[in-house]
């Protein structure tokens, strides 16, 4: 079965590892969020694409949930000595990815081609697609003005009030080559347990993608990133509240209406199943916290069986 997954960063990486372990090589396609992309020291950094790529290559620092395992940060220290900003942690070997990406983009290659080549070089059999080759940037409005997502999430540690979220450039963007086809041709479309507002939201903001998901509603399965009224990790709860969404599986379903067919939610949230049914979403209760590879594979099997 061909599976297409819409993915953000850390939460998605865990499920993607499980899916890759359950599928034959080449059966998994990942549509990655690029709303988090930023420029650091003149380099184009794609945090979510890199997290997914490193995870599927078996090179991700699992403890941190980002970057490469066994990383060092000597260049970061040296840049600080020279007066550069160092709030965004770039590891020494991770820098090679960003240098190579930036060189290729400046030479005229589209982000989709660069992403595919980086994945191939790292031995990833899954197909990894950015949501768009065009620049779409998530911005967060705070009481002091607009911040890029990385400024909000990394520099400010998501500790500032969120008043609005926008996806700058989305209206003029187009899906990257292969994105709409990957959705249309998949036996199952999986929305990973990523932040609905800033990981999945930018993907949906690209014209044509939400409509493509709507055409496959019966085959679309999402995994809730909310467990027991709180986000498993990151600022999803605050961002959902800023969007007027309930911090619960019901809020996740509302963010994905009207194209969501099935929502896998944690067993401790099973009481929401009836309410989900009333809005036309089938609920499947499972153990959704992926604390080790066995649990990643177990949840992946439940998601695949939902098809």
LINSULVEN-V678016 format. One record per residue. N is the residue number from 1. PHI is phi in whole degrees, -180 to 180 (NA if undefined). PSI is psi as a letter, one per 20 degrees, with the letter a starting at -180 (* if undefined). Layout:
# LINSULVEN-V678016
n={N	N}
phi={PHI	PHI}
psi={PSI	PSI}
This chain:
# LINSULVEN-V678016
n={1	2	3	4	5	6	7	8	9	10	11	12	13	14	15	16	17	18	19	20	21	22	23	24	25	26	27	28	29	30	31	32	33	34	35	36	37	38	39	40	41	42	43	44	45	46	47	48	49	50	51	52	53	54	55	56	57	58	59	60	61	62	63	64	65	66	67	68	69	70	71	72	73	74	75	76	77	78	79	80	81	82	83	84	85	86	87	88	89	90	91	92	93	94	95	96	97	98	99	100	101	102	103	104	105	106	107	108	109	110	111	112	113	114	115	116	117	118	119	120	121	122	123	124	125	126	127	128	129	130	131	132	133	134	135	136	137	138	139	140	141	142	143	144	145	146	147	148	149	150	151	152	153	154	155	156	157	158	159	160	161	162	163	164	165	166	167	168	169	170	171	172	173	174	175	176	177	178	179	180	181	182	183	184	185	186	187	188	189	190	191	192	193	194	195	196	197	198	199	200	201	202	203	204	205	206	207	208	209	210	211	212	213	214	215	216	217	218	219	220	221	222	223	224	225	226	227	228	229	230	231	232	233	234	235	236	237	238	239	240	241	242	243	244	245	246	247	248	249	250	251	252	253	254	255	256	257	258	259	260	261	262	263	264	265	266	267	268	269	270	271	272	273	274	275	276	277	278	279	280	281	282	283	284	285	286	287	288	289	290	291	292	293	294	295	296	297	298	299	300	301	302	303	304	305	306	307}
phi={NA	-81	-123	-115	-116	-96	-136	-100	-110	-60	-61	-65	-58	-64	-66	-64	-62	-65	-64	-62	-72	-97	-111	-73	-55	90	-88	-109	-119	-117	-101	-99	-73	-118	-65	-83	-58	-152	-113	-125	54	82	-106	-82	-109	-118	-58	-71	-60	-69	-60	-64	-64	-63	-63	-73	-87	74	-116	-70	-74	-66	-64	-81	86	-153	74	-94	-65	68	-75	-121	-134	-68	-65	-58	-63	-67	-63	-62	-62	-91	95	-77	-70	-129	-72	-101	-76	-113	-78	-64	-78	-60	-56	-60	-60	-72	-63	-66	-61	-65	-59	-68	-65	-68	-81	107	-74	-74	-58	-63	-69	-65	-62	-63	-69	-63	-63	-63	-64	-93	80	-87	-85	-69	-91	-113	-119	-70	-62	-155	-84	-88	-75	-126	-127	-74	-127	-119	-93	-115	-58	-100	119	-86	-124	-67	-60	-67	-62	-66	-81	-94	-66	-93	55	55	-102	-104	-66	-104	-107	-165	-134	-136	-117	-64	90	-64	-59	-96	-83	-124	-58	-63	-54	95	-67	-65	-66	-63	-72	-67	-97	-76	-75	-151	-111	-112	-99	-66	-74	-113	-58	-63	-89	-112	-110	-91	-53	-62	-63	-66	-74	-73	-53	102	-76	-61	-64	-64	-66	-60	-72	-117	-49	-65	-109	-102	-125	-110	-111	-69	-89	-106	-131	61	80	-142	-74	-61	-157	77	-92	-57	-62	-63	-70	-65	-61	-64	-91	78	-100	-66	-84	-166	-59	-65	-66	-62	-62	-64	-66	-105	-72	-102	-99	-81	-96	-136	-123	-88	-122	-68	-58	-71	-107	-61	-63	-83	-60	-63	-64	-63	-60	-70	-101	85	-112	-75	-109	-127	-89	-156	-84	-99	-78	-100	-93	-160	-58	-63	-72	-62	-68	-64	-68	-59	-64	-64	-63	-65	-68	-65	-67}
psi={p	p	p	p	p	p	q	c	d	g	h	h	g	g	h	h	g	g	g	h	h	i	q	q	p	i	i	p	p	p	o	q	p	j	h	i	q	r	p	p	k	j	q	o	p	n	g	g	g	g	g	g	g	h	g	i	i	k	j	q	n	h	g	h	j	r	a	q	q	k	q	r	l	h	g	g	g	h	h	h	h	j	j	q	p	k	h	o	o	p	r	g	h	h	h	h	g	h	g	g	g	g	g	g	g	h	i	i	q	q	h	g	h	g	g	g	g	g	g	g	h	j	k	p	h	q	p	p	p	q	h	q	i	q	o	p	p	p	q	p	p	r	h	j	a	q	q	r	g	h	g	g	g	g	g	i	k	k	j	q	p	p	h	q	p	r	n	p	i	h	h	i	q	q	q	q	p	i	g	h	h	h	g	h	i	q	h	p	p	p	o	r	m	r	o	h	g	i	g	h	g	h	g	h	i	p	p	h	g	h	h	h	h	h	i	k	g	i	j	p	p	q	p	p	j	p	p	k	j	q	q	h	q	a	k	h	g	h	h	g	h	h	j	k	p	p	m	r	h	h	h	g	h	h	h	j	q	j	i	p	g	p	p	o	q	q	h	i	j	h	i	i	g	g	h	g	h	h	j	j	p	p	p	o	p	r	o	i	o	n	i	r	h	g	h	g	h	g	h	g	h	g	g	h	h	i	*}
